Amino acid sequence: MTKHRIFTTSVASVYPHYVTKAERKGRTKAEVDEIIRWLTGYSQEEFEGQLEQTTDFETFFANAPQLNPSRELIKGVVCGVRVEDIEEPTMREIRYLDKLIDELAKGKAMEKILRK
């Protein structure tokens, strides 16, 4: 079975789209970064290093310092698929991130996005 192409896509190539989506709805790059740090455990410096190295999504999540245990509270549909039903672990992590960015763009409060 071949890997989905998102696995080999660099986070740096998709990140600007996350920021643009958020900013179009009046949210900020800082909020996008906070979501990514919350989800993965990367510090801001570590995250920026991953962007500079053009790390792919598979490596980005495999090397994440501390995937947030609360991420399993993320429910809902992304790209027509329920995130909680995705069995492939890396794809589920990618879709968790997509779902959080969607919630940010829809105006949800950061406390709710970060499952506090």
C-alpha positions, 0 to 999 in steps of 0.5 A: 500500500502506498502512503498518502501524499500528505505524509511526505508533504512538508509541514512548511508547505501547508503551514502558510495555508493554516495561517491564511485560513485563520487570518481570513477569519480574524485570528492570528498566526500566534494562535495557529502556533499555539495550537500546533505547540499544544498538539505536539509539545514542540516549543516555538523554537523547535517548531520553527526549526521543523519548518526550516528543515522542511520536515514532512508530516510523518516525521513531524508527528513521529518526532513530536516531543509530547503529543497532548493526551487531550487530543483524543477529545477532538471529535468531528468531521474533516474532509468528510471523515470522522477524526475519531474513526481514522485508524491510521495513527499519523493520518489521525494526528494530521486530521486532529490538526486540521480540525483544530485549525477549522475550529479556530477559523470558525471563531471558537474560543482558544480555551475550547479549542485546546480542550481546557 
